[in-house]
Amino acid sequence: MPAGCLTKPGSMAGSAPEMAPHPVSFDDVRRAAGALAGVTIRTPVLENPDVNARLGGRLLLKAESLQRTGAFKIRGAYHRMLHLSPDELARGAVTYSSGNHALGLARAAQILGSSALIVMPSDVPQAKMAAVRAMGAGIETFDRDTEDSAEIVARVVRETGRVEVPPSAHPEVLAGAGTVALELIEDAGAAMDAVLVPCGGGGLTAATAVVTAEASPSTQVYAAEPELFDDTRRSLEAGRRVGNPKGRRTICDAIMTPIPNEVTFPINLDLLAGAVTADDEEVREAMRFAFTHFHIVTEPGAVVGLAAILAGRVPIEGRTIATVITGGNIDAARFARLLAP
C-alpha cells in the first residue's frame, strides 16, 4: 500500500456497501439540485487528453474553483438558509469557517435578504477575511489553538438569536454539498473507478459517498487530507473519531480541522473506501500542475486529492479517477509564492 494511503478492508470497487440510516439521502440531494438551479453554477468537469496520455488513465477534475464565491460551499449554505423561516432569516445566521463556507454563507444571506456573522480563526489569510466583509458579513476571530469555535458560536446563538448554519453538520447543508457529486457522475461520460475528495470536517466527502453509493456503486470514494491533518484517515483506521494534535500547521488552511465531524464521520466510516494524504510540497506541485495543464487557479486545500493522485496514492493507470477541486480563493501574491520553485 502506498505511503499516506489507508484502504479499508472489503472496500474494493464493486462491493456495494450496506447502507445505514444517514441524515442525508440520495433523494435529498436530488431535491437540493432542483432548489439550487439558477443560483449555483453547474461547474465543468475538466479533462486533458495530453495529461491522460502521460498518466495512462483518465483524470477528471470537478472545478468547483469556478463556482459562485469561488468554492463549493455556497451549495450547502444557500440550501440550508433557503429552509429558514422568515423570523429566522430576520435574525440572521452564524457559523464557524476558515474561509470558503464563510464566503458561501455571506453570499447566501445577501441573496436571501438576511445577514451572517462568521467566527474565523485569527490566522486565516487576510484576503479571505476582506472578501467576507465585502459581502456584508461580520467577523469574530478566535485563536484556533487556545479557543473552541463551537463554544463561541453557541454563545453568539444565545446572545443574538442567530441561527447556526454549520459548514457540514446539517442534513440540508449536506444535501446541497452532494449536488457536486451528482453533477460529476452525470458529466463524467463513463463510470469512474474512484473519486478523491479534499476533506476537512468531512461534509463534502460524506455527501459524495452517499450519492455515489446510490448512483455509481462501483466507484470508490476516498477522503484526501493534508499529511499533518489526517484525522479522518486515523479515525477510519481506529473506527472512532480521533483528533489532530494542536499546534500543527499546513498550507492547506481551508481544511485544517481539529477532528472529524460527529454528524459526517459515521457516514464516512460506513461508505468510504479509505483515505489518502499529501504533504505540503506535493500540494504545491498539484497547484502547479492544475495551473499548467488545466489553466485554473486553486487554493492549496482544494488540490489535496489531485496531489495524492499525482503521488501515486491511488493508481490511475488504465482507470478513470476523479477529484473535486473544491475552491480557488487565494490572493495572487500567495498563489505566486506557492507556485515558485
C-alpha positions in Angstrom: 0.0 0.0 0.0 1.5 3.4 -0.9 2.6 5.7 1.9 -0.1 8.1 3.0 -3.0 5.7 1.9 -5.5 3.8 4.0 -7.8 1.4 2.2 -10.5 -0.2 4.4 -10.9 -4.0 4.2 -13.5 -5.1 1.8 -13.6 -1.7 0.0 -12.8 -2.8 -3.5 -15.0 -1.3 -6.2 -18.0 -3.5 -7.0 -18.6 -4.4 -3.4 -21.8 -2.4 -2.7 -21.8 -1.1 0.9 -24.7 -1.9 3.2 -26.5 1.5 3.6 -27.1 2.5 7.3 -29.6 5.2 8.1 -27.9 8.5 7.4 -29.0 12.2 7.9 -29.0 12.8 4.2 -30.2 10.6 1.3 -29.8 10.5 -2.4 -33.3 11.8 -2.9 -32.5 14.7 -0.6 -29.6 15.6 -2.9 -31.8 15.4 -6.0 -34.3 17.7 -4.4 -31.5 20.1 -3.4 -30.3 20.1 -7.1 -33.7 21.5 -8.1 -33.6 24.1 -5.4 -30.2 25.3 -6.3 -30.9 25.6 -10.1 -30.3 29.1 -11.2 -28.5 30.0 -8.0 -25.3 27.9 -8.2 -23.2 27.2 -11.2 -23.0 23.7 -12.8 -19.2 23.7 -12.8 -17.3 21.9 -15.6 -15.6 18.5 -15.4 -12.2 19.2 -16.9 -10.2 16.6 -18.8 -6.9 17.0 -20.8 -6.0 14.2 -23.3 -2.3 15.0 -23.1 -2.5 14.6 -19.3 -4.4 11.3 -19.7 -1.7 10.0 -22.1 1.0 11.0 -19.6 -0.7 9.3 -16.7 -2.0 6.3 -18.6 -5.6 6.8 -17.4 -8.4 9.3 -17.4 -8.1 12.2 -14.9 -11.2 14.2 -14.2 -11.3 17.5 -12.3 -14.6 18.8 -11.0 -13.7 22.5 -11.0 -15.6 24.0 -8.0 -13.0 26.7 -8.0 -15.2 28.2 -10.8 -18.3 28.1 -8.5 -20.0 31.2 -7.3 -17.9 32.6 -4.4 -15.0 30.5 -5.7 -15.8 27.3 -3.8 -18.5 24.5 -3.5 -19.6 25.8 0.0 -22.4 28.1 -1.3 -24.3 25.0 -2.3 -24.9 23.8 1.2 -25.0 27.3 2.8 -27.8 28.5 0.4 -29.7 25.3 0.6 -29.8 25.5 4.4 -30.8 29.2 4.5 -33.5 28.6 1.9 -35.2 26.5 4.6 -35.2 29.1 7.3 -38.4 30.7 8.4 -39.0 34.5 7.8 -38.3 35.1 11.5 -35.0 33.1 11.4 -33.9 35.0 8.2 -34.6 38.2 10.1 -32.4 37.1 13.0 -29.6 36.1 10.6 -27.1 33.2 10.6 -23.8 32.4 12.4 -21.2 29.9 11.6 -17.6 28.8 12.1 -15.4 28.9 9.0 -11.8 29.3 7.9 -13.0 30.9 4.6 -15.0 29.2 1.9 -18.1 28.4 4.0 -17.9 32.0 5.2 -18.0 33.3 1.7 -20.8 30.9 0.7 -22.9 31.8 3.8 -22.3 35.5 3.3 -23.5 35.4 -0.3 -26.4 33.2 0.6 -27.5 35.6 3.3 -27.1 38.5 0.9 -29.2 36.8 -1.8 -32.0 35.9 0.7 -32.0 39.4 2.4 -30.6 38.1 5.6 -27.3 38.6 7.5 -24.3 36.5 8.6 -21.7 36.5 11.3 -18.6 34.4 10.8 -16.4 33.0 13.6 -13.0 32.7 11.9 -9.5 31.6 13.1 -7.3 34.7 13.5 -4.6 33.2 11.3 -6.9 32.9 8.2 -5.4 34.8 5.2 -6.5 38.5 5.3 -7.7 38.3 1.7 -10.4 35.8 2.7 -11.5 38.0 5.6 -11.6 41.0 3.4 -13.8 39.1 0.8 -16.2 38.0 3.6 -16.6 41.6 4.9 -17.1 42.8 1.3 -20.2 40.6 1.1 -21.6 42.4 4.2 -20.9 39.7 6.8 -19.5 40.4 10.2 -16.4 38.5 11.6 -15.4 37.5 15.1 -11.9 36.0 15.3 -10.5 33.4 17.7 -7.3 31.5 18.4 -7.6 28.0 17.0 -5.0 26.6 19.4 -6.5 28.0 22.6 -10.2 28.7 22.0 -13.1 26.5 20.9 -15.0 27.7 17.9 -18.1 25.7 18.8 -18.3 27.5 22.2 -18.1 30.9 20.5 -20.8 30.0 18.0 -23.0 28.7 20.8 -22.5 32.0 22.8 -23.4 34.0 19.7 -26.6 31.9 19.2 -27.6 32.5 22.9 -26.8 36.2 22.9 -28.2 37.2 19.4 -30.7 34.6 18.4 -28.9 33.9 15.2 -29.3 30.5 13.6 -26.3 28.3 13.3 -25.6 27.2 9.7 -22.6 24.8 10.1 -20.1 24.0 7.4 -21.3 20.4 7.2 -23.1 19.1 10.2 -26.7 19.6 9.0 -28.8 17.5 6.6 -29.7 20.4 4.4 -26.1 21.6 4.1 -25.1 18.0 3.2 -27.8 17.7 0.6 -26.6 20.9 -1.1 -23.0 19.7 -1.0 -24.0 16.4 -2.5 -25.0 18.1 -5.7 -21.3 18.3 -6.6 -21.1 14.5 -6.9 -24.5 14.3 -8.7 -23.1 16.6 -11.4 -19.8 14.8 -11.6 -21.4 11.4 -12.1 -23.8 12.8 -14.7 -21.0 14.6 -16.6 -18.1 12.1 -16.3 -19.2 10.3 -19.5 -18.3 6.8 -18.1 -18.2 5.0 -14.8 -15.4 6.3 -12.6 -13.2 3.9 -10.7 -12.6 6.3 -7.8 -13.3 9.8 -6.6 -10.9 11.7 -4.2 -12.5 14.4 -2.1 -10.5 17.0 -0.1 -11.6 16.5 3.5 -11.7 18.9 6.4 -14.8 18.3 8.5 -15.9 15.6 6.1 -19.2 17.0 4.8 -18.4 17.0 1.1 -16.8 13.6 1.4 -19.8 12.2 3.2 -22.3 13.7 0.7 -20.2 12.4 -2.2 -20.2 8.9 -0.7 -24.0 8.9 -0.2 -24.6 10.0 -3.8 -22.0 7.6 -5.3 -23.3 4.6 -3.3 -26.7 5.1 -5.0 -25.8 6.5 -8.4 -22.4 4.8 -9.1 -21.9 2.0 -6.6 -18.8 0.6 -8.4 -17.0 3.9 -7.7 -14.7 4.1 -4.7 -14.7 7.3 -2.7 -11.6 8.4 -0.7 -11.1 11.2 1.7 -8.0 13.3 0.8 -6.2 15.2 3.6 -3.1 17.2 4.4 -0.4 14.9 5.8 -0.4 16.7 9.2 -4.2 16.9 9.4 -5.1 13.3 8.7 -7.8 13.0 11.4 -10.2 11.2 9.1 -7.6 8.7 7.9 -6.6 7.9 11.5 -10.3 7.8 12.6 -11.2 5.4 9.9 -8.3 3.2 11.0 -9.4 3.4 14.6 -13.2 3.1 13.9 -13.8 6.2 16.0 -13.2 9.9 15.9 -9.6 10.8 16.5 -8.4 14.4 16.7 -5.3 16.2 15.4 -2.6 17.4 17.8 -2.8 21.1 18.4 -0.1 23.5 17.1 0.3 21.9 13.7 0.2 23.9 10.5 -0.2 23.3 6.8 -0.5 25.5 3.7 -4.0 23.8 3.3 -5.6 26.4 5.7 -9.2 25.7 4.4 -9.1 22.1 5.7 -7.2 22.5 9.0 -10.0 20.9 11.1 -9.3 19.6 14.6 -11.4 16.4 14.4 -13.9 14.7 12.1 -17.4 16.0 12.4 -19.7 13.9 14.6 -22.5 14.0 12.0 -20.5 13.2 8.9 -17.9 10.7 10.3 -20.4 7.8 10.7 -21.3 8.2 7.0 -17.7 8.2 6.0 -16.9 5.2 8.3 -19.8 3.3 6.6 -19.2 4.3 2.9 -15.6 5.4 2.2 -13.1 3.1 0.5 -10.4 4.7 2.6 -8.3 7.9 3.0 -5.1 9.3 1.4 -2.8 12.1 2.3 -0.4 14.5 0.6 2.3 16.7 2.1 2.7 20.4 1.5 5.2 20.1 -1.3 3.0 17.6 -3.1 0.2 20.0 -2.7 2.3 22.8 -4.2 3.2 20.6 -7.1 -0.5 19.8 -7.7 -1.3 23.5 -7.8 1.4 24.0 -10.4 0.0 21.0 -12.3 -3.6 22.3 -12.3 -2.4 25.8 -13.4 -0.1 24.5 -16.2 -2.3 21.8 -17.7 -5.9 23.0 -16.9 -5.3 26.7 -16.5 -7.1 27.0 -13.3 -6.2 28.9 -10.1 -6.6 26.7 -7.0 -6.1 27.1 -3.2 -3.9 24.6 -1.5 -6.6 22.6 0.3 -8.6 22.2 -2.9 -5.9 20.1 -4.6 -5.1 17.5 -1.9 -6.9 14.9 -3.9 -5.0 15.8 -7.1 -1.7 15.8 -5.1 -2.5 12.3 -3.9 -3.3 11.0 -7.4 -0.1 12.5 -8.8 1.9 11.0 -6.0 0.5 7.5 -6.8 -1.5 7.1 -3.6 -4.4 5.8 -5.7 -3.4 4.1 -9.0 -4.7 5.8 -12.2 -3.1 3.7 -15.0 -5.9 2.1 -17.0 -8.5 3.6 -14.8 -10.8 6.7 -14.5 -10.1 8.7 -11.4 -11.8 12.0 -10.5 -11.2 14.6 -7.8 -13.0 17.7 -6.7 -11.1 20.9 -6.9 -13.0 22.4 -4.0 -12.0 26.1 -4.3 -9.9 28.8 -5.7 -10.0 31.5 -3.1 -6.4 32.6 -2.9 -4.8 36.0 -3.5 -2.4 36.5 -6.4 0.7 37.1 -4.2 0.2 33.9 -2.2 -0.6 31.9 -5.2 2.6 33.1 -6.9 4.7 32.3 -3.8 3.3 28.8 -3.5 3.9 28.1 -7.2 7.5 29.4 -7.2 10.2 26.7 -7.3 
